[in-house]
Amino acid sequence: MNKIDKPGANPDKVLQQLTEHGLVPEDWGGDTITVRVSALQGTGIDELLEYILLVADVQDLKANPKAQASGVVVEANLDKGKGPVATLLVQNGTLHAGNCIVVGTACGRIRALLSDSGERIQKAEPSTPVEVLGLSEVPQAGDYFEVVKNEKEMKQIITERKEKERDKRLEAMLPAHIRRESVAGDDAIPQLNLIIKANTHGAAEAVAQSIAQVESKEITTKIIHVGVGDISEADVMLASASNALILGFTVKEDANAMASAEKEGVTIKKYDIIYQLLEDVERTLLSLLEPEIKEVELGKAEIRQVFTIGKTNKIAGCYVLEGKIVRSKDAALVRNGEVIFRGAIDQLKRFKDDVKEVAQGFECGISFAKWNDIQEGDIIEVSTTEEVERKSL
Protein backbone atom coordinates (compact mmCIF):
# COMPACT_ATOMS: atom_id res chain seq x y z
CA MET A 1 0.00 0.00 0.00
CA ASN A 2 1.74 3.11 -1.27
CA LYS A 3 1.31 6.80 -0.31
CA ILE A 4 0.64 6.14 3.37
CA ASP A 5 2.34 9.49 4.10
CA LYS A 6 -0.43 11.47 2.39
CA PRO A 7 -2.80 13.42 4.65
CA GLY A 8 -6.04 11.56 5.01
CA ALA A 9 -4.53 8.19 4.01
CA ASN A 10 -6.63 5.31 5.38
CA PRO A 11 -4.80 1.95 5.12
CA ASP A 12 -7.56 0.14 7.02
CA LYS A 13 -10.05 1.14 4.33
CA VAL A 14 -7.75 -0.38 1.70
CA LEU A 15 -7.55 -3.61 3.71
CA GLN A 16 -11.33 -3.67 3.90
CA GLN A 17 -11.57 -3.25 0.14
CA LEU A 18 -9.12 -6.14 -0.36
CA THR A 19 -11.38 -8.47 1.61
CA GLU A 20 -14.20 -7.63 -0.81
CA HIS A 21 -12.09 -9.29 -3.53
CA GLY A 22 -11.29 -12.38 -1.45
CA LEU A 23 -7.86 -11.13 -0.30
CA VAL A 24 -7.73 -11.33 3.49
CA PRO A 25 -4.62 -9.59 4.98
CA GLU A 26 -2.37 -11.46 7.39
CA ASP A 27 -3.13 -8.82 10.02
CA TRP A 28 -6.77 -9.94 9.89
CA GLY A 29 -6.01 -13.66 10.02
CA GLY A 30 -5.64 -14.26 6.28
CA ASP A 31 -2.72 -15.24 4.08
CA THR A 32 -2.31 -12.08 1.97
CA ILE A 33 0.84 -10.17 2.90
CA THR A 34 0.43 -6.38 2.96
CA VAL A 35 3.17 -3.80 3.41
CA ARG A 36 2.61 -0.10 4.06
CA VAL A 37 5.09 2.00 2.12
CA SER A 38 5.81 5.57 1.07
CA ALA A 39 7.77 5.82 -2.18
CA LEU A 40 8.38 9.52 -1.52
CA GLN A 41 9.89 9.04 1.95
CA GLY A 42 11.22 5.51 1.49
CA THR A 43 9.16 4.17 4.40
CA GLY A 44 8.61 0.40 4.36
CA ILE A 45 10.78 -0.33 1.29
CA ASP A 46 13.20 -2.60 3.16
CA GLU A 47 10.29 -4.50 4.67
CA LEU A 48 8.73 -4.88 1.22
CA LEU A 49 11.94 -6.35 -0.22
CA GLU A 50 12.23 -8.78 2.69
CA TYR A 51 8.69 -10.00 2.16
CA ILE A 52 9.29 -10.45 -1.58
CA LEU A 53 12.31 -12.65 -0.88
CA LEU A 54 10.40 -14.54 1.82
CA VAL A 55 7.43 -15.31 -0.46
CA ALA A 56 9.73 -16.35 -3.31
CA ASP A 57 11.58 -18.69 -0.93
CA VAL A 58 8.46 -20.19 0.68
CA GLN A 59 6.65 -20.73 -2.62
CA ASP A 60 9.86 -21.81 -4.36
CA LEU A 61 9.44 -19.18 -7.08
CA LYS A 62 12.44 -19.46 -9.36
CA ALA A 63 13.24 -18.32 -12.85
CA ASN A 64 14.99 -20.60 -15.31
CA PRO A 65 18.12 -18.82 -16.58
CA LYS A 66 18.56 -21.44 -19.32
CA ALA A 67 15.16 -20.80 -20.92
CA GLN A 68 14.48 -18.39 -23.78
CA ALA A 69 14.17 -14.94 -22.27
CA SER A 70 10.81 -13.27 -21.67
CA GLY A 71 9.55 -10.34 -19.65
CA VAL A 72 7.92 -6.93 -19.88
CA VAL A 73 8.66 -3.47 -21.22
CA VAL A 74 9.24 -0.96 -18.41
CA GLU A 75 9.51 2.11 -20.65
CA ALA A 76 10.35 2.98 -24.25
CA ASN A 77 11.10 6.01 -26.36
CA LEU A 78 12.45 7.16 -29.72
CA ASP A 79 16.00 8.46 -29.42
CA LYS A 80 17.29 10.67 -32.27
CA GLY A 81 20.69 8.98 -32.20
CA LYS A 82 19.84 5.44 -31.18
CA GLY A 83 16.39 5.00 -32.74
CA PRO A 84 13.75 2.96 -30.84
CA VAL A 85 14.99 2.26 -27.31
CA ALA A 86 13.21 0.02 -24.79
CA THR A 87 13.97 -0.78 -21.18
CA LEU A 88 13.06 -4.42 -20.54
CA LEU A 89 12.76 -6.35 -17.30
CA VAL A 90 13.83 -9.95 -17.84
CA GLN A 91 11.47 -12.17 -15.83
CA ASN A 92 12.57 -15.56 -17.08
CA GLY A 93 15.50 -16.94 -19.08
CA THR A 94 18.61 -15.06 -20.14
CA LEU A 95 18.57 -12.35 -22.80
CA HIS A 96 21.64 -12.22 -25.06
CA ALA A 97 22.89 -9.64 -27.52
CA GLY A 98 21.95 -10.84 -31.02
CA ASN A 99 18.70 -12.53 -29.91
CA CYS A 100 15.61 -12.02 -32.08
CA ILE A 101 12.74 -10.74 -29.97
CA VAL A 102 9.10 -9.80 -30.49
CA VAL A 103 7.43 -7.28 -28.23
CA GLY A 104 3.89 -6.17 -28.98
CA THR A 105 3.95 -5.24 -32.68
CA ALA A 106 7.67 -4.39 -32.59
CA CYS A 107 10.50 -6.78 -33.32
CA GLY A 108 14.20 -6.87 -34.08
CA ARG A 109 17.56 -8.49 -33.57
CA ILE A 110 19.16 -7.05 -30.43
CA ARG A 111 22.02 -4.81 -31.54
CA ALA A 112 23.16 -3.88 -28.04
CA LEU A 113 22.30 -4.44 -24.38
CA LEU A 114 22.96 -1.62 -21.91
CA SER A 115 22.94 -2.04 -18.14
CA ASP A 116 21.32 0.39 -15.71
CA SER A 117 24.68 2.19 -15.50
CA GLY A 118 24.86 2.58 -19.31
CA GLU A 119 27.58 -0.06 -19.86
CA ARG A 120 27.39 -2.55 -22.72
CA ILE A 121 26.75 -6.11 -21.55
CA GLN A 122 26.41 -9.38 -23.43
CA LYS A 123 23.56 -10.91 -21.45
CA ALA A 124 20.84 -10.11 -18.93
CA GLU A 125 19.69 -12.77 -16.47
CA PRO A 126 16.30 -13.00 -14.66
CA SER A 127 15.24 -9.93 -12.61
CA THR A 128 17.65 -7.74 -14.59
CA PRO A 129 16.51 -4.47 -16.17
CA VAL A 130 18.28 -3.80 -19.45
CA GLU A 131 18.11 -1.22 -22.23
CA VAL A 132 17.72 -2.75 -25.69
CA LEU A 133 18.70 -1.29 -29.08
CA GLY A 134 17.74 -2.68 -32.46
CA LEU A 135 13.92 -2.78 -32.42
CA SER A 136 11.92 -1.92 -35.55
CA GLU A 137 9.63 0.50 -33.70
CA VAL A 138 8.92 1.79 -30.22
CA PRO A 139 6.86 -0.71 -28.18
CA GLN A 140 4.26 0.20 -25.56
CA ALA A 141 5.14 0.24 -21.87
CA GLY A 142 3.76 -2.94 -20.31
CA ASP A 143 4.04 -5.02 -23.51
CA TYR A 144 5.24 -8.61 -23.07
CA PHE A 145 8.43 -9.61 -24.88
CA GLU A 146 9.86 -12.99 -25.76
CA VAL A 147 12.81 -14.38 -27.66
CA VAL A 148 12.14 -16.37 -30.86
CA LYS A 149 14.34 -18.75 -32.80
CA ASN A 150 15.09 -16.72 -35.93
CA GLU A 151 14.12 -13.73 -38.03
CA LYS A 152 11.68 -15.73 -40.17
CA GLU A 153 9.61 -16.72 -37.14
CA MET A 154 9.91 -13.18 -35.76
CA LYS A 155 8.55 -11.58 -38.95
CA GLN A 156 5.73 -14.11 -39.21
CA ILE A 157 4.55 -13.39 -35.66
CA ILE A 158 4.72 -9.61 -36.16
CA THR A 159 2.82 -9.78 -39.47
CA GLU A 160 -0.02 -11.68 -37.80
CA ARG A 161 -0.11 -9.30 -34.83
CA LYS A 162 -0.17 -6.20 -37.03
CA GLU A 163 -3.00 -7.59 -39.12
CA LYS A 164 -5.02 -8.30 -35.99
CA GLU A 165 -4.29 -4.84 -34.57
CA ARG A 166 -5.22 -3.16 -37.87
CA ASP A 167 -8.52 -5.08 -38.03
CA LYS A 168 -9.28 -4.11 -34.45
CA ARG A 169 -8.63 -0.42 -35.18
CA LEU A 170 -10.74 -0.50 -38.34
CA GLU A 171 -13.65 -1.99 -36.42
CA ALA A 172 -13.50 0.76 -33.82
CA MET A 173 -13.11 3.79 -36.04
CA LEU A 174 -15.55 5.97 -37.90
CA PRO A 175 -16.07 5.64 -41.65
CA ALA A 176 -15.39 9.28 -42.49
CA HIS A 177 -12.98 12.10 -41.76
CA ILE A 178 -15.88 14.45 -41.17
CA ARG A 179 -19.27 12.91 -40.71
CA ARG A 180 -22.58 13.97 -39.27
CA GLU A 181 -23.31 11.97 -36.19
CA SER A 182 -26.51 11.87 -34.17
CA VAL A 183 -25.75 13.21 -30.70
CA ALA A 184 -28.96 14.42 -29.13
CA GLY A 185 -32.25 14.01 -30.93
CA ASP A 186 -31.77 15.14 -34.52
CA ASP A 187 -28.79 17.36 -33.79
CA ALA A 188 -25.62 16.54 -35.72
CA ILE A 189 -22.05 17.71 -35.35
CA PRO A 190 -18.97 17.32 -37.57
CA GLN A 191 -16.06 15.20 -36.34
CA LEU A 192 -12.33 15.24 -37.02
CA ASN A 193 -10.34 11.97 -36.88
CA LEU A 194 -6.69 12.13 -35.79
CA ILE A 195 -3.67 9.82 -35.57
CA ILE A 196 -0.91 10.95 -33.19
CA LYS A 197 2.73 9.84 -33.32
CA ALA A 198 5.41 11.15 -30.93
CA ASN A 199 8.94 10.26 -29.85
CA THR A 200 7.95 9.10 -26.33
CA HIS A 201 4.88 7.68 -24.64
CA GLY A 202 4.73 10.67 -22.32
CA ALA A 203 4.76 13.13 -25.22
CA ALA A 204 2.13 11.17 -27.13
CA GLU A 205 -0.19 11.06 -24.13
CA ALA A 206 0.39 14.77 -23.42
CA VAL A 207 -0.57 15.67 -27.00
CA ALA A 208 -3.64 13.43 -26.89
CA GLN A 209 -4.81 14.88 -23.57
CA SER A 210 -4.23 18.46 -24.75
CA ILE A 211 -6.27 17.86 -27.91
CA ALA A 212 -9.05 16.31 -25.83
CA GLN A 213 -9.28 19.57 -23.88
CA VAL A 214 -10.05 21.55 -27.06
CA GLU A 215 -13.79 21.69 -26.42
CA SER A 216 -16.56 22.80 -28.73
CA LYS A 217 -20.29 22.10 -28.85
CA GLU A 218 -20.25 22.36 -32.64
CA ILE A 219 -17.42 19.97 -33.54
CA THR A 220 -15.63 17.03 -31.93
CA THR A 221 -12.32 15.21 -32.35
CA LYS A 222 -11.71 11.49 -32.21
CA ILE A 223 -8.19 10.11 -31.76
CA ILE A 224 -8.02 6.92 -33.82
CA HIS A 225 -4.54 5.89 -32.71
CA VAL A 226 -1.73 7.11 -30.45
CA GLY A 227 1.71 5.67 -31.10
CA VAL A 228 5.41 6.17 -30.46
CA GLY A 229 8.04 6.34 -33.19
CA ASP A 230 8.40 7.72 -36.70
CA ILE A 231 5.38 7.86 -38.98
CA SER A 232 5.24 4.62 -40.94
CA GLU A 233 3.47 3.36 -44.03
CA ALA A 234 1.08 1.46 -41.73
CA ASP A 235 0.08 4.76 -40.09
CA VAL A 236 -0.63 6.25 -43.52
CA MET A 237 -2.76 3.29 -44.57
CA LEU A 238 -4.70 3.50 -41.31
CA ALA A 239 -5.23 7.22 -41.87
CA SER A 240 -6.40 6.55 -45.41
CA ALA A 241 -8.89 3.92 -44.25
CA SER A 242 -10.28 6.18 -41.55
CA ASN A 243 -9.88 9.51 -43.42
CA ALA A 244 -7.82 10.89 -40.55
CA LEU A 245 -5.09 13.50 -40.23
CA ILE A 246 -1.66 12.38 -38.99
CA LEU A 247 -0.03 14.61 -36.38
CA GLY A 248 3.66 13.98 -35.72
CA PHE A 249 5.32 15.45 -32.64
CA THR A 250 9.16 15.55 -32.80
CA VAL A 251 9.16 12.62 -35.25
CA LYS A 252 9.63 12.23 -38.99
CA GLU A 253 8.13 9.98 -41.67
CA ASP A 254 10.04 7.34 -43.61
CA ALA A 255 10.31 7.25 -47.41
CA ASN A 256 7.58 4.63 -47.79
CA ALA A 257 5.22 6.70 -45.62
CA MET A 258 5.83 9.82 -47.73
CA ALA A 259 5.13 7.96 -50.98
CA SER A 260 1.99 6.34 -49.56
CA ALA A 261 0.72 9.64 -48.16
CA GLU A 262 1.05 11.30 -51.56
CA LYS A 263 -0.65 8.37 -53.27
CA GLU A 264 -3.51 8.07 -50.77
CA GLY A 265 -4.01 11.81 -50.29
CA VAL A 266 -3.26 11.64 -46.57
CA THR A 267 -2.23 14.85 -44.79
CA ILE A 268 0.79 14.62 -42.46
CA LYS A 269 1.60 17.55 -40.18
CA LYS A 270 4.73 17.64 -38.00
CA TYR A 271 5.54 19.81 -35.01
CA ASP A 272 8.28 20.38 -32.44
CA ILE A 273 6.31 22.70 -30.14
CA ILE A 274 3.06 21.50 -28.61
CA TYR A 275 1.26 24.85 -28.54
CA GLN A 276 1.82 25.20 -32.31
CA LEU A 277 0.24 21.77 -32.78
CA LEU A 278 -2.78 22.75 -30.67
CA GLU A 279 -3.19 26.07 -32.51
CA ASP A 280 -3.13 24.25 -35.85
CA VAL A 281 -5.69 21.69 -34.65
CA GLU A 282 -7.97 24.52 -33.53
CA ARG A 283 -7.59 26.24 -36.91
CA THR A 284 -8.44 22.97 -38.65
CA LEU A 285 -11.55 22.55 -36.51
CA LEU A 286 -12.62 26.12 -37.28
CA SER A 287 -12.21 25.52 -41.00
CA LEU A 288 -14.64 22.59 -40.78
CA LEU A 289 -17.38 24.62 -39.13
CA GLU A 290 -20.09 26.29 -41.12
CA PRO A 291 -19.35 30.05 -41.32
CA GLU A 292 -21.49 32.40 -39.30
CA ILE A 293 -24.11 34.28 -41.31
CA LYS A 294 -24.38 37.96 -40.46
CA GLU A 295 -27.05 40.37 -41.71
CA VAL A 296 -25.58 43.65 -43.00
CA GLU A 297 -27.78 46.70 -43.53
CA LEU A 298 -27.15 48.33 -46.91
CA GLY A 299 -29.48 51.31 -46.96
CA LYS A 300 -32.81 52.87 -46.10
CA ALA A 301 -35.31 54.74 -48.31
CA GLU A 302 -38.58 56.60 -47.61
CA ILE A 303 -41.64 56.26 -49.86
CA ARG A 304 -42.74 59.81 -50.76
CA GLN A 305 -45.17 59.04 -53.57
CA VAL A 306 -47.00 55.99 -54.92
CA PHE A 307 -47.54 55.50 -58.65
CA THR A 308 -50.09 53.04 -60.09
CA ILE A 309 -49.14 51.29 -63.35
CA GLY A 310 -51.97 49.48 -65.06
CA LYS A 311 -54.78 48.22 -62.87
CA THR A 312 -52.87 46.84 -59.87
CA ASN A 313 -49.10 47.30 -60.12
CA LYS A 314 -47.70 49.99 -57.89
CA ILE A 315 -44.30 51.65 -57.85
CA ALA A 316 -42.93 53.48 -54.81
CA GLY A 317 -41.30 56.82 -55.51
CA CYS A 318 -38.54 56.90 -52.89
CA TYR A 319 -35.79 59.08 -51.53
CA VAL A 320 -32.66 57.25 -50.27
CA LEU A 321 -32.06 58.34 -46.66
CA GLU A 322 -29.02 56.19 -45.81
CA GLY A 323 -26.49 53.98 -47.56
CA LYS A 324 -27.64 52.62 -50.88
CA ILE A 325 -30.55 50.65 -52.33
CA VAL A 326 -29.48 47.59 -54.33
CA ARG A 327 -31.70 45.67 -56.75
CA SER A 328 -32.47 42.00 -55.97
CA LYS A 329 -31.38 42.37 -52.34
CA ASP A 330 -33.65 41.52 -49.40
CA ALA A 331 -35.85 44.37 -48.22
CA ALA A 332 -38.19 44.97 -45.30
CA LEU A 333 -41.21 47.28 -45.64
CA VAL A 334 -41.72 49.12 -42.35
CA ARG A 335 -44.95 50.91 -41.47
CA ASN A 336 -45.41 52.67 -38.14
CA GLY A 337 -42.37 50.87 -36.76
CA GLU A 338 -43.59 47.36 -37.72
CA VAL A 339 -42.36 45.17 -40.56
CA ILE A 340 -45.33 44.27 -42.78
CA PHE A 341 -43.46 42.64 -45.65
CA ARG A 342 -40.11 41.02 -46.45
CA GLY A 343 -38.93 40.19 -49.92
CA ALA A 344 -36.48 40.98 -52.71
CA ILE A 345 -36.64 44.21 -54.68
CA ASP A 346 -38.06 43.36 -58.11
CA GLN A 347 -37.42 46.63 -59.98
CA LEU A 348 -35.17 49.60 -59.23
CA LYS A 349 -35.33 52.63 -61.54
CA ARG A 350 -33.79 56.07 -61.92
CA PHE A 351 -36.31 57.99 -63.97
CA LYS A 352 -37.12 55.46 -66.74
CA ASP A 353 -33.83 53.53 -66.61
CA ASP A 354 -33.30 50.24 -64.78
CA VAL A 355 -30.31 50.52 -62.44
CA LYS A 356 -28.46 48.14 -60.12
CA GLU A 357 -28.19 50.55 -57.19
CA VAL A 358 -29.06 54.06 -56.03
CA ALA A 359 -26.93 55.96 -53.51
CA GLN A 360 -27.92 58.19 -50.57
CA GLY A 361 -29.48 61.54 -51.49
CA PHE A 362 -30.98 60.39 -54.80
CA GLU A 363 -34.54 59.52 -55.79
CA CYS A 364 -35.62 56.22 -57.29
CA GLY A 365 -38.55 53.97 -58.08
CA ILE A 366 -38.96 50.65 -56.29
CA SER A 367 -41.42 47.81 -56.83
CA PHE A 368 -41.86 44.37 -55.28
CA ALA A 369 -43.04 41.18 -56.99
CA LYS A 370 -46.56 40.20 -55.85
CA TRP A 371 -46.78 42.98 -53.24
CA ASN A 372 -48.58 46.24 -53.81
CA ASP A 373 -49.62 47.31 -50.32
CA ILE A 374 -47.37 50.38 -50.15
CA GLN A 375 -48.13 53.83 -48.74
CA GLU A 376 -46.49 57.20 -48.53
CA GLY A 377 -44.33 57.42 -45.40
CA ASP A 378 -43.39 53.70 -45.42
CA ILE A 379 -39.70 52.95 -44.94
CA ILE A 380 -37.84 50.43 -47.08
CA GLU A 381 -34.82 48.88 -45.36
CA VAL A 382 -32.44 46.92 -47.62
CA SER A 383 -29.97 44.37 -46.27
CA THR A 384 -27.79 41.43 -47.33
CA THR A 385 -26.10 38.49 -45.61
CA GLU A 386 -22.37 37.86 -45.32
CA GLU A 387 -20.34 34.86 -44.22
CA VAL A 388 -18.18 35.73 -41.24
CA GLU A 389 -15.03 33.68 -40.61
CA ARG A 390 -15.01 32.12 -37.15
CA LYS A 391 -12.22 33.29 -34.88
CA SER A 392 -12.68 30.80 -32.02
CA LEU A 393 -14.47 27.57 -31.19
C-alpha positions in Angstrom: 0.0 0.0 0.0 1.7 3.1 -1.3 1.3 6.8 -0.3 0.6 6.1 3.4 2.3 9.5 4.1 -0.4 11.5 2.4 -2.8 13.4 4.6 -6.0 11.6 5.0 -4.5 8.2 4.0 -6.6 5.3 5.4 -4.8 1.9 5.1 -7.6 0.1 7.0 -10.1 1.1 4.3 -7.8 -0.4 1.7 -7.6 -3.6 3.7 -11.3 -3.7 3.9 -11.6 -3.3 0.1 -9.1 -6.1 -0.4 -11.4 -8.5 1.6 -14.2 -7.6 -0.8 -12.1 -9.3 -3.5 -11.3 -12.4 -1.5 -7.9 -11.1 -0.3 -7.7 -11.3 3.5 -4.6 -9.6 5.0 -2.4 -11.5 7.4 -3.1 -8.8 10.0 -6.8 -9.9 9.9 -6.0 -13.7 10.0 -5.6 -14.3 6.3 -2.7 -15.2 4.1 -2.3 -12.1 2.0 0.8 -10.2 2.9 0.4 -6.4 3.0 3.2 -3.8 3.4 2.6 -0.1 4.1 5.1 2.0 2.1 5.8 5.6 1.1 7.8 5.8 -2.2 8.4 9.5 -1.5 9.9 9.0 2.0 11.2 5.5 1.5 9.2 4.2 4.4 8.6 0.4 4.4 10.8 -0.3 1.3 13.2 -2.6 3.2 10.3 -4.5 4.7 8.7 -4.9 1.2 11.9 -6.4 -0.2 12.2 -8.8 2.7 8.7 -10.0 2.2 9.3 -10.5 -1.6 12.3 -12.6 -0.9 10.4 -14.5 1.8 7.4 -15.3 -0.5 9.7 -16.3 -3.3 11.6 -18.7 -0.9 8.5 -20.2 0.7 6.7 -20.7 -2.6 9.9 -21.8 -4.4 9.4 -19.2 -7.1 12.4 -19.5 -9.4 13.2 -18.3 -12.8 15.0 -20.6 -15.3 18.1 -18.8 -16.6 18.6 -21.4 -19.3 15.2 -20.8 -20.9 14.5 -18.4 -23.8 14.2 -14.9 -22.3 10.8 -13.3 -21.7 9.6 -10.3 -19.6 7.9 -6.9 -19.9 8.7 -3.5 -21.2 9.2 -1.0 -18.4 9.5 2.1 -20.6 10.3 3.0 -24.2 11.1 6.0 -26.4 12.4 7.2 -29.7 16.0 8.5 -29.4 17.3 10.7 -32.3 20.7 9.0 -32.2 19.8 5.4 -31.2 16.4 5.0 -32.7 13.7 3.0 -30.8 15.0 2.3 -27.3 13.2 0.0 -24.8 14.0 -0.8 -21.2 13.1 -4.4 -20.5 12.8 -6.3 -17.3 13.8 -10.0 -17.8 11.5 -12.2 -15.8 12.6 -15.6 -17.1 15.5 -16.9 -19.1 18.6 -15.1 -20.1 18.6 -12.4 -22.8 21.6 -12.2 -25.1 22.9 -9.6 -27.5 22.0 -10.8 -31.0 18.7 -12.5 -29.9 15.6 -12.0 -32.1 12.7 -10.7 -30.0 9.1 -9.8 -30.5 7.4 -7.3 -28.2 3.9 -6.2 -29.0 4.0 -5.2 -32.7 7.7 -4.4 -32.6 10.5 -6.8 -33.3 14.2 -6.9 -34.1 17.6 -8.5 -33.6 19.2 -7.1 -30.4 22.0 -4.8 -31.5 23.2 -3.9 -28.0 22.3 -4.4 -24.4 23.0 -1.6 -21.9 22.9 -2.0 -18.1 21.3 0.4 -15.7 24.7 2.2 -15.5 24.9 2.6 -19.3 27.6 -0.1 -19.9 27.4 -2.5 -22.7 26.7 -6.1 -21.6 26.4 -9.4 -23.4 23.6 -10.9 -21.4 20.8 -10.1 -18.9 19.7 -12.8 -16.5 16.3 -13.0 -14.7 15.2 -9.9 -12.6 17.6 -7.7 -14.6 16.5 -4.5 -16.2 18.3 -3.8 -19.4 18.1 -1.2 -22.2 17.7 -2.7 -25.7 18.7 -1.3 -29.1 17.7 -2.7 -32.5 13.9 -2.8 -32.4 11.9 -1.9 -35.6 9.6 0.5 -33.7 8.9 1.8 -30.2 6.9 -0.7 -28.2 4.3 0.2 -25.6 5.1 0.2 -21.9 3.8 -2.9 -20.3 4.0 -5.0 -23.5 5.2 -8.6 -23.1 8.4 -9.6 -24.9 9.9 -13.0 -25.8 12.8 -14.4 -27.7 12.1 -16.4 -30.9 14.3 -18.7 -32.8 15.1 -16.7 -35.9 14.1 -13.7 -38.0 11.7 -15.7 -40.2 9.6 -16.7 -37.1 9.9 -13.2 -35.8 8.5 -11.6 -38.9 5.7 -14.1 -39.2 4.5 -13.4 -35.7 4.7 -9.6 -36.2 2.8 -9.8 -39.5 0.0 -11.7 -37.8 -0.1 -9.3 -34.8 -0.2 -6.2 -37.0 -3.0 -7.6 -39.1 -5.0 -8.3 -36.0 -4.3 -4.8 -34.6 -5.2 -3.2 -37.9 -8.5 -5.1 -38.0 -9.3 -4.1 -34.4 -8.6 -0.4 -35.2 -10.7 -0.5 -38.3 -13.7 -2.0 -36.4 -13.5 0.8 -33.8 -13.1 3.8 -36.0 -15.6 6.0 -37.9 -16.1 5.6 -41.7 -15.4 9.3 -42.5 -13.0 12.1 -41.8 -15.9 14.4 -41.2 -19.3 12.9 -40.7 -22.6 14.0 -39.3 -23.3 12.0 -36.2 -26.5 11.9 -34.2 -25.8 13.2 -30.7 -29.0 14.4 -29.1 -32.3 14.0 -30.9 -31.8 15.1 -34.5 -28.8 17.4 -33.8 -25.6 16.5 -35.7 -22.0 17.7 -35.3 -19.0 17.3 -37.6 -16.1 15.2 -36.3 -12.3 15.2 -37.0 -10.3 12.0 -36.9 -6.7 12.1 -35.8 -3.7 9.8 -35.6 -0.9 11.0 -33.2 2.7 9.8 -33.3 5.4 11.1 -30.9 8.9 10.3 -29.8 8.0 9.1 -26.3 4.9 7.7 -24.6 4.7 10.7 -22.3 4.8 13.1 -25.2 2.1 11.2 -27.1 -0.2 11.1 -24.1 0.4 14.8 -23.4 -0.6 15.7 -27.0 -3.6 13.4 -26.9 -4.8 14.9 -23.6 -4.2 18.5 -24.8 -6.3 17.9 -27.9 -9.0 16.3 -25.8 -9.3 19.6 -23.9 -10.1 21.6 -27.1 -13.8 21.7 -26.4 -16.6 22.8 -28.7 -20.3 22.1 -28.8 -20.2 22.4 -32.6 -17.4 20.0 -33.5 -15.6 17.0 -31.9 -12.3 15.2 -32.4 -11.7 11.5 -32.2 -8.2 10.1 -31.8 -8.0 6.9 -33.8 -4.5 5.9 -32.7 -1.7 7.1 -30.5 1.7 5.7 -31.1 5.4 6.2 -30.5 8.0 6.3 -33.2 8.4 7.7 -36.7 5.4 7.9 -39.0 5.2 4.6 -40.9 3.5 3.4 -44.0 1.1 1.5 -41.7 0.1 4.8 -40.1 -0.6 6.3 -43.5 -2.8 3.3 -44.6 -4.7 3.5 -41.3 -5.2 7.2 -41.9 -6.4 6.5 -45.4 -8.9 3.9 -44.3 -10.3 6.2 -41.5 -9.9 9.5 -43.4 -7.8 10.9 -40.5 -5.1 13.5 -40.2 -1.7 12.4 -39.0 0.0 14.6 -36.4 3.7 14.0 -35.7 5.3 15.5 -32.6 9.2 15.6 -32.8 9.2 12.6 -35.3 9.6 12.2 -39.0 8.1 10.0 -41.7 10.0 7.3 -43.6 10.3 7.3 -47.4 7.6 4.6 -47.8 5.2 6.7 -45.6 5.8 9.8 -47.7 5.1 8.0 -51.0 2.0 6.3 -49.6 0.7 9.6 -48.2 1.0 11.3 -51.6 -0.7 8.4 -53.3 -3.5 8.1 -50.8 -4.0 11.8 -50.3 -3.3 11.6 -46.6 -2.2 14.8 -44.8 0.8 14.6 -42.5 1.6 17.5 -40.2 4.7 17.6 -38.0 5.5 19.8 -35.0 8.3 20.4 -32.4 6.3 22.7 -30.1 3.1 21.5 -28.6 1.3 24.8 -28.5 1.8 25.2 -32.3 0.2 21.8 -32.8 -2.8 22.8 -30.7 -3.2 26.1 -32.5 -3.1 24.2 -35.8 -5.7 21.7 -34.6 -8.0 24.5 -33.5 -7.6 26.2 -36.9 -8.4 23.0 -38.7 -11.5 22.5 -36.5 -12.6 26.1 -37.3 -12.2 25.5 -41.0 -14.6 22.6 -40.8 -17.4 24.6 -39.1 -20.1 26.3 -41.1 -19.4 30.0 -41.3 -21.5 32.4 -39.3 -24.1 34.3 -41.3 -24.4 38.0 -40.5 -27.0 40.4 -41.7 -25.6 43.6 -43.0 -27.8 46.7 -43.5 -27.1 48.3 -46.9 -29.5 51.3 -47.0 -32.8 52.9 -46.1 -35.3 54.7 -48.3 -38.6 56.6 -47.6 -41.6 56.3 -49.9 -42.7 59.8 -50.8 -45.2 59.0 -53.6 -47.0 56.0 -54.9 -47.5 55.5 -58.7 -50.1 53.0 -60.1 -49.1 51.3 -63.4 -52.0 49.5 -65.1 -54.8 48.2 -62.9 -52.9 46.8 -59.9 -49.1 47.3 -60.1 -47.7 50.0 -57.9 -44.3 51.7 -57.9 -42.9 53.5 -54.8 -41.3 56.8 -55.5 -38.5 56.9 -52.9 -35.8 59.1 -51.5 -32.7 57.3 -50.3 -32.1 58.3 -46.7 -29.0 56.2 -45.8 -26.5 54.0 -47.6 -27.6 52.6 -50.9 -30.5 50.7 -52.3 -29.5 47.6 -54.3 -31.7 45.7 -56.7 -32.5 42.0 -56.0 -31.4 42.4 -52.3 -33.6 41.5 -49.4 -35.8 44.4 -48.2 -38.2 45.0 -45.3 -41.2 47.3 -45.6 -41.7 49.1 -42.3 -44.9 50.9 -41.5 -45.4 52.7 -38.1 -42.4 50.9 -36.8 -43.6 47.4 -37.7 -42.4 45.2 -40.6 -45.3 44.3 -42.8 -43.5 42.6 -45.7 -40.1 41.0 -46.4 -38.9 40.2 -49.9 -36.5 41.0 -52.7 -36.6 44.2 -54.7 -38.1 43.4 -58.1 -37.4 46.6 -60.0 -35.2 49.6 -59.2 -35.3 52.6 -61.5 -33.8 56.1 -61.9 -36.3 58.0 -64.0 -37.1 55.5 -66.7 -33.8 53.5 -66.6 -33.3 50.2 -64.8 -30.3 50.5 -62.4 -28.5 48.1 -60.1 -28.2 50.5 -57.2 -29.1 54.1 -56.0 -26.9 56.0 -53.5 -27.9 58.2 -50.6 -29.5 61.5 -51.5 -31.0 60.4 -54.8 -34.5 59.5 -55.8 -35.6 56.2 -57.3 -38.5 54.0 -58.1 -39.0 50.7 -56.3 -41.4 47.8 -56.8 -41.9 44.4 -55.3 -43.0 41.2 -57.0 -46.6 40.2 -55.8 -46.8 43.0 -53.2 -48.6 46.2 -53.8 -49.6 47.3 -50.3 -47.4 50.4 -50.2 -48.1 53.8 -48.7 -46.5 57.2 -48.5 -44.3 57.4 -45.4 -43.4 53.7 -45.4 -39.7 53.0 -44.9 -37.8 50.4 -47.1 -34.8 48.9 -45.4 -32.4 46.9 -47.6 -30.0 44.4 -46.3 -27.8 41.4 -47.3 -26.1 38.5 -45.6 -22.4 37.9 -45.3 -20.3 34.9 -44.2 -18.2 35.7 -41.2 -15.0 33.7 -40.6 -15.0 32.1 -37.1 -12.2 33.3 -34.9 -12.7 30.8 -32.0 -14.5 27.6 -31.2 
